[in-house]
Amino acid sequence: MEMKKKINLELRNRAPEEVTELVLDNCLCVNGEIEGLNDTFKELEFLSMANVELSSLARLPSLNKLRKLELSDNIISGGLEVLAEKCPNLTYLNLSGNKIKDLSTVEALMEMKMMKRKRKMKLVHQKDMRKRRRKRKMRMRMKMKMKMKQVQSWEREKRKWASHT
């Protein structure tokens, strides 16, 4: 089945603006390019195009809300820089089973990762602060246990002395 037909089937009488998930796995794309997917899919958050013989992402529309993109088992070998500009909120990308031969083709994605890292800095900082608080609490507990042991041993010594007199 061709990609355009699969998209029409997946819409299930909904407008493209209403769709948040779209699974186009195992359909065929013509000339290795995306067909039928356009800018009207504004709310799309998850897109799966696994095993569709995709070789190029040049015709990928702007999908600003897209978070997860599944592109496994295709014949993509480059052109990944398109993802940085067309899918700025992407947090998950699966490129396994493609024809990527060296890391230079993935360098465009590093720029995206840096942008994400800046957004996540607050979260990482908050997690570090929580860890520090937990460690501080543990240290305080250990100190309290040590003091309790000292008090208990001092009480024992006091009882011993009291029993001798």
C-alpha positions in Angstrom: 0.0 0.0 0.0 1.3 3.5 -0.8 2.0 6.1 1.8 -0.8 8.5 0.7 -3.4 5.7 1.0 -2.1 4.6 4.4 -2.3 8.2 5.7 -6.0 8.4 4.5 -6.7 5.1 6.2 -5.0 6.2 9.5 -7.0 9.4 9.6 -10.2 7.5 10.2 -12.5 10.3 9.2 -10.6 12.8 11.3 -9.1 16.1 10.2 -5.2 16.1 10.0 -5.2 18.9 12.7 -6.8 16.5 15.2 -4.3 13.6 14.8 -1.6 13.2 17.5 -0.3 9.8 16.5 0.3 8.4 13.1 1.6 4.9 12.3 2.7 4.4 8.7 4.8 1.2 9.1 5.3 -1.2 6.2 3.7 1.0 3.5 5.7 2.0 0.4 6.9 5.5 -0.4 7.6 6.5 -4.0 11.2 7.3 -4.9 12.3 7.0 -1.2 10.5 10.2 -0.2 7.7 11.1 2.1 4.3 11.6 0.4 0.9 12.8 1.7 2.3 14.2 5.0 2.1 17.9 5.1 2.0 21.0 7.5 -1.7 20.4 8.3 -0.6 17.7 10.9 0.0 20.5 13.5 -0.8 18.4 16.6 1.3 15.3 15.6 3.4 14.1 18.6 4.2 10.6 17.5 5.1 9.5 13.9 6.2 6.0 12.9 7.5 5.3 9.5 9.3 2.0 10.0 10.2 -0.2 7.0 8.8 2.1 4.3 11.9 2.2 2.1 12.5 5.8 3.0 15.9 7.2 1.8 15.3 11.0 2.3 13.8 13.3 4.9 13.8 16.3 2.5 10.0 16.3 2.1 9.4 16.1 5.9 6.9 18.9 6.8 7.4 21.1 9.8 6.0 19.2 12.8 6.6 21.5 15.8 4.9 19.3 18.3 6.5 16.0 17.2 8.3 14.3 20.2 8.8 10.8 19.0 9.9 9.7 15.5 10.4 6.1 14.5 12.4 5.6 11.3 13.8 2.1 11.8 14.5 -0.3 9.0 14.7 2.2 6.1 17.5 3.1 3.7 18.4 6.5 5.1 22.1 7.4 4.8 22.1 11.1 5.4 20.2 14.4 5.4 19.4 14.3 9.1 20.0 18.0 9.5 16.4 18.5 8.4 15.2 17.1 11.7 16.8 20.0 13.7 14.7 22.6 11.9 11.5 20.7 11.1 11.1 18.9 14.4 12.5 21.2 17.2 10.8 19.4 20.1 12.0 15.9 19.2 13.0 13.8 22.2 13.0 10.3 20.8 14.4 9.2 17.5 15.0 5.6 16.3 17.3 5.2 13.3 18.2 1.6 13.8 18.5 -0.6 10.7 19.3 2.3 8.3 22.3 2.7 6.0 24.2 5.3 8.1 27.9 4.4 7.8 29.7 7.0 9.8 29.1 9.4 12.7 29.4 12.6 10.6 25.9 12.0 9.3 24.6 12.2 12.9 26.5 15.4 13.8 23.5 17.5 12.8 21.6 15.8 15.6 24.2 16.9 18.2 23.0 20.5 17.7 19.5 19.4 18.6 20.8 17.6 21.7 22.6 20.8 22.8 19.3 22.8 22.5 17.5 20.1 24.5 20.2 20.1 27.2 19.7 23.8 27.8 15.9 23.2 28.3 16.6 20.3 30.6 19.2 22.1 32.7 16.6 23.1 35.3 15.4 19.6 35.7 18.9 18.2 36.1 19.7 20.9 38.6 16.6 20.1 40.6 17.5 16.4 40.7 21.0 17.2 41.9 19.5 19.4 44.7 17.2 16.5 45.7 20.2 14.1 45.8 22.1 16.6 48.0 19.2 16.9 50.4 18.9 13.2 50.6 22.6 12.8 51.3 22.4 15.6 53.9 19.5 13.8 55.6 21.4 10.5 55.6 24.4 12.3 57.2 22.2 13.8 59.9 20.6 10.4 60.6 24.1 8.8 60.9 25.2 11.6 63.3 22.0 11.1 65.4 22.6 7.3 65.5 26.2 7.9 66.6 25.0 10.3 69.3 22.4 7.8 70.5 25.0 5.1 70.7 27.3 7.4 72.7 24.4 8.3 75.1 23.5 4.6 75.5 27.1 3.7 76.2 27.4 6.6 78.6 24.2 5.4 80.4 25.6 1.9 80.7 28.8 3.2 82.1 26.8 5.4 84.6 24.8 2.3 85.7 28.0 0.3 86.2 29.5 3.0 88.4 26.2 3.3 90.3 26.1 -0.4 90.9 29.7 -0.4 92.3 29.0 2.1 94.9 
